[in-house]
Amino acid sequence: MNAPVPDPVGLEVRWDRLAAATDEAASTMLRTAFSTIIRESNDYTVVLMDRQGRTMAESRAGIPGFAALMSSLTAVILDRFPHEEWQDGDCVITNDPWIATGHLPDIAMITPVFHRGALVAFAGTAAHSPDIGGSPSMGATDLMSEGLLIPPLRLYRAGRLEQGVKDLLLANVRLADDLWGDLEAQAAAHAVCGRRAREFLDDFGEADFEEFAAQVHAMTDAAMGAAIRELPDGVYRAGLDADGVEGHPTRIECAVTVRGDRIEIDYTGTSGQVPYSTNSTLNYTRAYSMYPLKILLDPATRTNWGSYRAISVTAPEGSIVNPRFPAPVVARHLTGHLLSCAIYQALAPVLPDRVIADSGGAPALRVRFAGVDDAGRPFAQMLFANGGMGASKEKDGLSATAFPTNSGSGSVEAMEVASPLRFARKELRAGSGGRGRRRGGLGQEIEVHNPTSRPVQLVLLGDRERHPALGLAGGEPGATAQVVLDNGKRVPLKSISQLAPGASVVISFPGGGGYGASEDREPELVLADEIGGYVR
């Protein structure tokens, strides 16, 4: 893996070519997907991997945390389906949370790339399905209640559909057309990856990706190792509290150990797993620990498998960040997204110029609307919208911006087309950013109306109702989240309820934490905040 790089310019040209291939594949998936979760909110990833399943190139618009775990996912699949068993046209899928991206709605797909009769690479995608059966709420107490579990199965064998697998999938979901349409969109992305990978090998006169992969992995590993060496050796600790469920908060304890060019993250002391859906499987915990470190320490180098070799992540088995099967996990992001906050708080003493305060969008607040319209057609829509990011030493936090995920705020117009819902307003939430020398990013307020004659199910998966995004270096916390019906009743952020016919709900997304003392903020910026309506 320490292959020489005789031509760095040529290597960059080839690497950029593969990255462009994954971006093209991602565009194909976005344009052919049925659900708004993929085509509007970017809840997916596309990667090209070498023959061992190690990522070489990743799509730049997908979710980086997903890409970070595709290599470990493929390693498990290769244990079950060894290289010699693969045929051109095969396709394996799984949504096992302990193998894939951490909860059942995300379906991962792996296909082989053959070139001149030889297996040379794998294409991989993972995407959030519009429905996977079960109960997508906090009411589930085990994994089986949350939906259909798909172990690694062949969906296609040598290009031929396994009809029984398709029938089984579609018999267990409410939105069969949307789910199958999204799976076909993933398959279309894989076809693009395979075609572009073969063209790459032909154009550069290479038989396989072995030498190329070794070079790019060595380069990214070296870049991350050099960034870690700039930190003083030591153990840095932080802890934070989350709302938990039913008045029982959970706590994350984080120790970041720096030794030379390697870094270890350990979550010993974190709360035990719970009988609620906020458990984060270890692979998801690893992904959302490694990615925040990558963008903090080495943001400029393009990411692949080598970017993470210098980072190890451990957590006690049976904890909320490493639960035992079959723990419920559908809301695993409510724990996993908080890990970036703990890591940055721990490293603030040694990287005060680079870390950011806690983000209101960590964890993301997700709202699912489901029901039947007045014409009798079922619908289900997930609202992807974001709170404010935390401020840094030099910059105010970004408002209404996702972090540590980068799933977008889906178009409300698209949601209105796909459902009977009507969005009365969507605006920045004045005063929600934590005050400081640098202000936290603002959350937003979204008002949704049910114009139908039937109730609409309202599922809330959120946090920061009682524990706001904390500031740094004297900065103040951001505003907490809240959801209020038009009759004035507050709805708990981890709940399932009904939006009555003709009723509306206002969802207030939390703001990010501030950085530095508010009395040190420049007078002209204070005035600009007042004129812009950012403060109250």
N, C-alpha and C positions, 0 to 999 in steps of 0.2 A: 504493500500500500504506500510505499515511499518512492514511487516511480519518479524519475526526473521529469522536468518540464522543459524540454529543449526549446520550445517555441511558445512563449506565453501569449503572444498576439494570436497565433493560430489556434491555441487552446481556447482563448476567449471567443474567437469567431465561431468555433464549433459549439461551445457551450451556449452562446447566445442563440445559435440556430436551434438547438434542442429546446431551450426555454421558449422560443417562438412557437415551436411545435406544440408544446403543452398549452400555450395561450390560445393557439388556433383551435385546439381540441376543446378547451374550455368554452370558447365562443360558440362552437358547434353545439355543445350541451345546453348553453344558455338559450340559444335560438330554437331548440327543439324540445326543451322541457315543457311539461304541462303545468307544473305547479309554480306559483309565484315565489315559493320559498327558494327555489333555485334561480329562476330567471330574473327575479326582482331583488332578492336579498342575498344572493351570492353565498348560500350555505352549502359549499361544496369544495372539493379539491381535485386537481388532476396532476398526476406525476408520471414521469418515465423513470424506470428503474433498470439497473443492470441485471445480469442473469442470476445474481444472488439476492435480488429484491431490494437493493440499496438505491435510494433515490439519487438520480443524476441531475434531473431538472424538474422544477415545480412551476405550475401556473402561478402567475403573479397577482391574479385577482381573487383567487380562492382563499380559503381559511388556512393560514400558515400552521396553526396548531394541528389541523388534520394531516397536513403534509408531513409533519414531524413524526407521526406515528405510523405512516404507511409502510415503512421498512420493517418494523416489528410485526405488523399485521401480515405482511407477505412472508416473513420468516415462518410464522405459524402455519400459514397455508402450504408452504413448501414442505413442511414436516409431514403434512397430511397427504399432499399430492407431490411426490418427488419429481425432479426434472424429467426423468425418463417416461413419466406417465402423461405429460402434457402433449397435446396435439394442436396444430394450427386450427384456430376457430373455437378453442375452448374458452369458457368463461365461468369463473367461480365467484359466488357472492356470499356475503355473511353480514349479519348485524350483531353478532355476539359482542356485548359490551366489554367483555374481558379480552377480546381479540381486536376488535375494530375501534370505533371512535367514542365508545363510552356509553351509548344508549341505543335503544332499539330503533328509533326513527331513522338513524343514519345507516344506509345500506352501502357497504363497500363492495367494489367489483375489481377483480384482477383478471387480466387476459395476457397470454403469452405473445411475444413478437418473434416470428420466425423469419430468417433471412437465408435464402438458398438452402432450405431444408434444415437449418440449425436453429435451436432456441437461443436467442441472443439477448433478450430483454423482456421486461414486463411493463405493461401499462396499468395504471391504477387510478381509480376514482373513488370518492366517497361523497354521498349527497344525502341531504335531509329529505326523507319521504314525507308527502303530505299526510299520510296515515299509515299506521302499522297495527291497527286494531287495539284492543285493550283500553285502558283508561289513562289518558295523557295528563294526569293530575297528581296532586300530593296524596290522594286517597289510597294508592297502591302500597301494599306492605311487602310485596316481593316482586321479583322480576316478571313472573308469569302473569301477573295482573296488568302489566304495562303494555302487553302486546305480543306479537308473534316473534319468537326467537328463531333465527335462521342460522344454523351451524354452517360451516363452509360446505357449500353444495355447488355442483355444476349446473348452471342455468343453460349453458350450451355445451355440447360435446362435438368437437370437430365441425363446428358451424351449424349443428342441428339442435333445435330447441328441445329441452327436456320438458315436454308438455306437462308431465305430472307435477314438476316443481312449480311451474307457472300456475297451474290450477290450484295448488295448495296455497300459494301466496295470495292469489286474488280472492280465494274463498274466505280469507281471514281479515280482510280490510273493508272499510266502508267506501273508500274512494278508489275503486279498482282501476278505473280508466286513468286516473291521474298517476297512481303508483306505477302502472305498467308503462305509461308514456314517459315517465322520468327514467325508468330503467332502460328503456330503449334509447333515451337521450344519452345516458351514460355509455351505452354500447356504441353509439355513434361517435362519441369522443374517443373511445378506445380505437375505433377504426382509423381515425385521423392520426392518433399517436403511432399506430403500427405502420401506416403508410409513410409518414414523415420519417420515422426511424429507419426504415429500409432505404428511403431515398438518401438519407444522411450517410449511411454506410456505402452506398454505391458512389455517391459524389466524392467522398473522401478516400475511396479505395480501401476501406477497412473491412475485415471479415466479421468483426464483432466489436463490442464496446469495452472490452476488458482493459485495454491500455488507457483509453480515454477516461473511463470511470476511476481507475486508480489515480490518475493525475488530478482530476477535479476533487476527488475525496481528500487527497493529500493536501491540496491547496486550501480547501476550506478548513480542514483540521488545523493546519499551521496558522491560519489567520485567527481562528478562535483561540488557539493556545497562546499566540502572541498577545492577544487582548487580555487574557487572564493573567499573564505574567506581569502586566502593568499594575495589578492589584497587590497590596501587601498581604502576605500570608496571614491567615488567622481565621477565627470562627466568628461569624456575625449573626446575631439572632434578632428575631422579631416575632410578635404574635398579634393576632387580631381576632375579634369576635364577629360572628355572623348571627342573624336573627334566629336561625334555627326554625323549628316548627312547634306550634302550640305552646309558646312561652318557654321553650327549652333551647337556649342559644347554644351554638357550637363554637369551638375555638380551634384555630389553626396555629400551631407552633412551628416555626421555621428556623433552621440553622443552616447557614451558608458557609461552607468551609473551603478556603482557597489554599491550595498547595501547589506551588510552582505554576505549571501550565494546565492544571486540572482543577475542577471545581465540583464540589459535592453539595447536594441539597438533601437535608434530612428533616422529616416531619414528625419525629418522635415527640410525644406529648400532645399531639392533636387528638381531638375528640374521637371516641369510638364510633363505629358505624351506627346508623339509626334506622328505624323501621319506616323511613320515609325516603322519598325519591331524590334527596340531596346528596347521596353518596357518589363519590367520584372514583371510578376504577383506576388502577395504578397506571395503565397506559395513558389515560386522559390526564392524570396528575402529572406524569412525566412530560407529556406534550406541552401542557400549560405552565410548566416550570422551565423547560428548555427554551421555548420561544421567547418569553420575556427577557431571559438572559442574552439570547442571540441579538435581539434588537438593541439591548442596552450596551453590550460590549463590542459587538462587531456588526453594526447595522449596514455597512457598505458592501460587504461580500455577499454575492448571491448564495442562496441557501441550498444545501443538499444533505445527504446522510453524513458526510464528513463534518458538517457544522456542529454536530451534537456529540461526537465521540469524546470530547473533553469534559462532558457534563454527565454526572451520575445522579440519580434521584432514588431515594429510599423512603419508605413509609411503613409503619407497623401494620402487619396484616390484621384485619379486623377494625381498622380505623376508618374514618369518614373519607380519607384520601386513598384507601386501599381496602375496600370492603370485600368480604367473602361472598361468593356466589351462594344463593341467588338474591342478593340485596337489590332493592329497587333503586334505579339510577336515572330515571327519565329526566330529572332536573339536575343532573350532575354538574352542569355549568354553574349552579348557584354556589357550589364549593370550588370547583376547578378554576373559575375566573378570578376568584379572590387570591389565588396563589401569587399572582404578579404583585399584588399590593404588599403581601408579606415579604416577598423577596426584595422589593424596592425599599421598603422600610428598613430591612436588615442592612442593605448596602448603602443606605443614605450617609452614614458617617464617613465612608471612604469614597463615595461617588456623589457628593452633594451637587455637583454641577450637571449631572446627567440623569439622575433618577427623577421621576415625577411623583407628585402626591397621589393619593388614592383616586381612582376614577369612579364616577357614579355609575358608569356602564359596566363596572366590574363588581358583581356579576350582571349580565344582561337581564333586563326585565322582558319576559315574553308573555304575550297575551294571545290566547287561542279562542276564536269565535267559531261556533259550529251550530248547525241547525238545518231547517228545511224552509225554503222560500215559499211564497204564496202559490207558486205553481207546482209545489210538491217536489222540487229538486233539492237533494241534499247538498250542503256545502260545508267546507271547513277551511278557515284561513288563519294563519299565524301572523300576528302583527310583529314585525321586526322594526324596532325603533330604539334609539339610544339615549343614554344620559350623557353628562359632560365628562370630559377627561380631566385628570388632575393637572395642576400647574407645575411648571418646572422653575428653576432658579431664574431663567431669562425670559420665559414666555408664559402668557396666560394659557390655561387649558383650552383645548378645542371644544366647542359646544356641540352637543348632539352628535357625538362621534364615538363609534364602537371601539372598545379596547377591553381586554387583550385579544378578543376576536376581531375580525374585520368584516363581519357580515353587515351588509348595508341596511339602511332604512328603506324598506320596499316602498314602491310607489303606491300611494293610497288610491290613486286613480285606477291602477291595475286591480287592486283589491275590490274596488267598487264594481268593476266589470265582472269579476269572478264571483261575486256574492251580492246579496241584497243590501249589505251594510252601506251606510252613508257617513262620511267623515265631515263633521261640522267645522272643525278647525284643527290646525297643527302648527304650533308656534313655540318659539323659545320661551322658557320659563324664567321670567325675570327674578333676580335675587337668588337663584338656586346655586350658583357657583360660590364656593367658599371664598371669603375675603382673605386678602393677603397682599404682600408686595406684588405678587402675581396672582391674579384671580383664577379660581377654578372655572372650568368650562360649564356652561349652562346646560341643564337638562331641557326637556320640552314637555309641552302639554298637548295631548291629543284627545279630542272629543269624538266619540263614535256613537252613532244613532241607529237604532233598530226600527226601520220603517215598516216592518212586516206585521202581520196579524198573529204571529206565533212567537213564543219566547226563543231566545238565542242563548245557547250555552256559553258561559264566560269562564274560561280557565286561566288563572293567573299563576305564573311561575316567576317569582321575584324575591328580592331581599332588600336590604337597606331601608326597611320601614322603621327600624329602631336604631340601627347602627349606620350612621352616615359615612361617606367617604372622608377619611381623615386627611388633614393637611400635614405639611412638613415645615420644619424650621420656623414654627410659630404661626403658620397659616391655619385658617379656620376650616372646619369641616363644611362640606356641601350640604344642601338641603336633602332631607330624606324623601323617599318615594311614597306616593299614596294613590289610591284609586277610589273615586267617589261617584256614586250614582246621582242622577239628577234630583232624587228625593233627599239628598244630603247624607245618605248612609254610606259609610266607608266599608270597602270590601277588603278583607285580608289579602295580602300579596301571595299567599300560598293557599289557594282555595278554588272551588268549583261552584259556580252559582248561575243564576239566570238573569239575562237582560230582557225585561218584559217588553211586550209589543209597545211601540211608541216611545220607549225609554231611551235614555242616553247615559253614557258613562264617560268620565274624564279621568284619563290616566296621566299622572304627573311623574315624569322620570327624574331621577335624582341628579344633583350637580356634583362636579368634581371638587376635590379639596384644594385649598389655596396653598401658596408657598411664600413663606416669609411673613413678617409682621405687617398688618394692614396699614399702620401709620407710616410705613416707609414707601407706600405707593406714591408715584409721582403725581402731583396735582393735576397735570394735564390728562393723565389716564383716569383719574377719579372723575374729572369733568366729562371725559368721553364716555365713561360708563353710564353716567347720569343721562347724557344726551341720547345715547343709544338705547336706553331703557333696559340695560343689563342688570341694574340694581334697583332695590326698592327702598 
